[in-house]
Amino acid sequence: MPAGTDDYLILFADLIGSTDVASELSPDDFARHYVSSFHWAATQAQRYIVPETDQEPFDDEDAHFQARIENAKPKGDEVICFRKLSRDLDDRKLQDIAASAVAFAYIVKLYWLAAPYNLGRLLTHQFPRDVGVGLHIGPAAIVTASPEHDDIASLHINVAKRMEQASRNGTASRIFASLDVADRFQAWRDRVEEQTDPNGHPPLVYATFQPGKPIGVKGLPTRLLLCELVPTVFDRRQEEDVEKDRLGFWRKVGHEADMDSGVAKASRLMAENFFGKHGMFKGQDGASMVKLRLENVTSPRDYIAKWFAAMERRSKLFLGEPWLLFNCYFMSCAFVRHGQVEPRDAASYRGILERLWNDADRAWHRMKRAFGT
């Protein structure tokens, strides 16, 4: 590799449809309601993978990222970040960096799904808007003219951007990765599954990359094979008994209030972070960090009630979107565990969870039949 050149993990995330939104909203609403919601989601996702203290699910040494991406800062309607893969990094740390990037991408999408802008859409029977993500590893060099040495240049920045654009045609998560990223993530999954108690597995263990169709990338002489992240319950390659076990496990996460699994811990942490000291509300007066535009919402309890109202009257159009239903289910699992949810409300919300899960299960089986599996 030429002097001054190193391999980098590059992440590119972009809001899908932001031009359409900009034409619909005033500049103030576009900035403080739409873009601010995305910035908030990205900031929360960064705090999730780089916790300020040892908090669940990061208190298990084997599940903790020993190296990670740490500069995923939003700008406008996109996030671009990179992490130098130094030659002295061992395989474990390289795997952790890849897994942390995948974790960031997944959490951004979950928080963005439940952010004020999308919650408003869900309450009016509209599809939530999504985020496209491209993850890639390739050589690049520092832009020496940059005073902070915090910028890099390379064809592979463009490759990551092209991958993000291709992800918009994805059939599941719209998180696309090149094989180098997918392979390192798979190695991380294998290691965590082997070294930790199955009951303590973090949620990412239940996700995998599936190869998709090769695409052409401007500037490359060959087509690039991309992989898309899917929950393992949607993995078309798995055995029937494994499928049933994982479906049963995910259902238990939502329906057993006192479940002490790693996924249940993660869902509690997600809810607390969503509304915590850096969360959707700040200050004793409940002042919003972003323009909520949601009537009668001044507290986490109000917000959670709005979320479950949206889940209760979800559009039947969602029945063709198993990934969306699955993510709605996971965020519902998080919110139902929040400390401000009263036991009586929790019982009602779990009934909505039951119906949401049934929709996700049916949608997934329809997808399987569509793929002939």
N, C-alpha and C positions, 0 to 999 in steps of 0.2 A: 504494500500500500504506500502511495507517495508520502513524503514527509509533510507533516501538517494536516494529514488526512486521517480521520478515525471513523469507525462505525458508530452510528447513532440510531437509537430507537426514536422514531418520529410519529407523533400523533396529530391528526388533523380532524377536528370536529366542527360541524357547521350546521346552523339552523336550516331546515328545509322549508322553503316557502316564505322567507323573510321579505322578499320583494313584494309579494302579494299582500303581506300583512302591512308593510309600510304604506301601501296605497290605500289601505282601509282605515288606518288609525291616524290620529293627529300626531305630529312629531313628539309631543309630550307623552302621549299614551304609548307610542311606539318605543320610546326610550325608557320610560319609567315603569311600564307594565309588561311589555313583551321582552325587550332586551335585558332589562334589569332582572326579570325572572330567570332568564338563562344565565346571567352572570352569577346570580345567587346560587343556582343549581350547580354550576361548575365550582364555585368556591366551597360549597358544602361537600361535593364529591372529593375535592382535594383534602379537606379536613378528615374525611372518612378514611382515606388511605394513608394519611400522615397525621395520626391523632396527636393531640396536645399532651395527652397522658396515656398510660397503659389502660386502655378501655376495651371491653369486649367488642368484637371477637379477636382483638389483637393481643390478648394476654397469654396466648399459647405460642411458645417459642417456635414451634414447627409451622404454625400457620401465619406467623408474623412475617412481613416483607423485610428482609435484611437489607435490601436495596430497592429503591423505588423511584418513580418519576416524582419530581417535587416542584416543577415550575409551570404547571398547567394553569395558566392565567387567561381568562377570556378577554377578548378585545373585539368590540363590535358584536357581530353575530357569529363569531367563530372562536375556536380555541386551537392554537398550534403550540406544541411543546416538543422538546427533544431531550434526550438523555444520552450523554456520551457513554459508550460501552468500552471502557478502558481495557487495555490488554491484560491488566492484572486482576480483573474480575473473574472469579471462579464460576463454574457452571450454575451453582445454586443462586448466586446473586444475579446472574444474567436471566435466569428463570424468574426470579422475584421481580425484576424490573419489568419484564414482559407481563407478568400477572398483575402487577400494580397498574400498568397502563390499561389492561383489559378491565380491571376493577373500576378505575376512574371512568372509563367510557360507559360501563354498565350503570354505575351509580348516577352519573350525569343524566342518563336517559330516564332513570326511575324518578329522580327528583324533578326533572323537567316535566315528566308526565303529570306529576301531582302539584306542580307550581301553579300560581294564581291564573296565569294566562290559559293554560290547558284545562284547569278545573272549570273556568268559565265556559269553555267550549263543551266540556263533558256535560255540564248542567243544561246545556241547550241542545243536546243530542247531536253534537258535531264530533267528528274524529279529532283527537288531539293532534297537534302538529309534532313532527318528529325531529330528531337530530341524526345526521349521517356521520359516520366515523370511519376513518382509514388509519390503520396501524401498519408500520413498515420499518424495516431495518435496512440501512444502506450507508455507504461512505459519504462523508461531507467534510467541509473545512470551515473553520471560523472566519467570519468576515472581519478582517483585521482593521477595517476602517471603523468598526463599531467600538466606541470608547469603553463599553462594559464587557466586550467580548462575549455578548450574550445572543449573538445571531450566527446562523450557519447558512451556507449556500451549497446547493447540490441539485443534480437532476432528481435525486431521490425525495427531495421536498415536493417536487412536482408529482412524483409517483404517488406519494401519500395523498396529495390533493386529488389526483385522478381516482384513487381508490375510494376516497370519501364520496366523490361524485357517483361512482359506480354503485356504492352502497345504497343509494336512493332507490335502486331497482331490486333490492334484496327482498327475500320472502319471509324473513324472520326479524332479527334484531337490527338489521342495517348497521352492524358493526363488522367491518371487513378487515381482514388481516392478510399479509403475505405469509408464505409458508414458514419463513424464519421465525416470525412472531408466533404463529400457530404451534409450531413444534416446541418452542420454549415454554409456551403456556401449557401444552400437554405434559411436558416433563414436570412442570410445577404441580399440576394436578396429580400425576402419578406419585410424586414424592409426598405430597400432603395426605393423599389417601392411604399411603403405606405407613406413614409415621404418626398419624394422629388417630385418636379414637373416632370411629365413624359418627358417634353422636355429637362430636365436637367439630365436625367439618364446617369450614366457612362456606357461604353460599356459592362461591365461584367454583367449588368442586363439582357443582351440579350444572356446569355449563361446559360446552365443548365447541370446537370449530369443525364445521362441515365444509369439504371442498365444493366450490361452485364451478361455474364455467370460466375458462380463460378469457381475458379481455385484452384488447390492444391498448397500449399506452403510448402516447405521442413521445417520440424520442427513443423508444426501445425497439430493437429489431425483432424481438420475439413477443409473443403474447404472455401475459402475467396470470398465473393461477391464483385466484383469490379464495379465501375461506370466510365463511360467515358464522358468527357466534350464535349458538342456539342452546336453550336449556337441554339437559340430557334427557328429559322426558320427551323432547321432540326429536331426539337423535334417531334417524331412520335406520341406523346400522345396529342398534342394540337388540339384545335378545328379549323375547316376550316376558320372561320372568323378571328380568332386570327392570323392564318398563313398568310392570305392575308394582314392584317394590318402590320405585322412585315416585310413581304417581301416588301411592299410598302414603309415602313419607311426606310429600308436599302437602297433601290434604291434612295430615296430622298437625303440621306446623300451624295452619290457620285455625284448626278447630280445638286444639288442646291448649287451654289458656296457660297452664303451668309447665308446658313442655320446655325442657332445658337443653335443647339441641343448639349446635353452633348457629344454625340458620335462624332459630327463634331468638337467640341472643342478638344476632345481627339485625333482625327486624326491629327489636326493641331499641337498639342503638340508632337505627335509621330514623325512627319516630322521634326520639329524644333530640337528635341532631337537627331534624327538620324544624323543630320549634325551640331549640335550645338557645343559649346566650348569643349565638351567632345566627339564629334561625329566622323563621318567617316573621316573628314578632320580636321587638326589642323594647326595653324600657318598661317601667311599671304601668305606663299609660297604654301599653299595647300598640305603640306606634309601629306602623308597618315599614319594613325595609324596602318594599316595592309597592307600587300602587296596586292595591288588592282588587278594587272594582267588584267586590263581592258584598252583597247587601247583608247587614247584620252579622258581620264577622269581625270580632275584636279580640279573640282569644284562640288558643289551640283547640279548645273544645268546640268552639263554633266552626272552625275550619274543618275539623274532622267530621262534624255533622254534615257539612256541605259535601265533603268527599263521599260519604256513604249515601247521601241523597242522590248524588250523580251515579253511584254504582247501582242503586236500587232501580233507577229508571234508565239504565244504559240502553243504547240503541241496539236493535236486533241486527244492524249492520255489523256489529262487533263479532257476530257469530262466525264470520269468515276470517277472523284475525286472531288465531290462537296465541301468538306472541303478545299481542296487546292485552288480551284477557288475562294471560299468565302474569304480566307485569302489574295489571290492575289488582290482581289477587295478592301479589306479594306486597304491594304498597298497603293494601287493606289489612294484611296480616301485621304490618308494622303499626298502622294507626290504631288498630283495635287494642294494642298493647300499651298505648301511651298512658302516662300516669294520670292525665286529666279525664280519661274516659271513665264514667261512672259504671258500676257493675250492671245496672239496668240497661244502660245504653249498649254496653258491650254485648249483652245477650241478644239485643236486637241486631247489632252489627254482625254478629256471627251467623245469624240467619241469612243476611245478605251475602256473607262470605260463602255459605253453602251453595246458594244459587249461582254466584259468580264462578265458583269452582266447577259446578256442573256444566255451565256454559263453556268454560275453558276445556274441560274434558271432552265434550262433544265436538268442539271446534277442532281439537287436536286429532280426534279419530277421523273427522271428515278430511283433514289435511292428509292423513296417512292413506286414506282410500284414494285421494286425488293423485298421490304419488305412486299408487299401486303397491303399497307395502302393507 
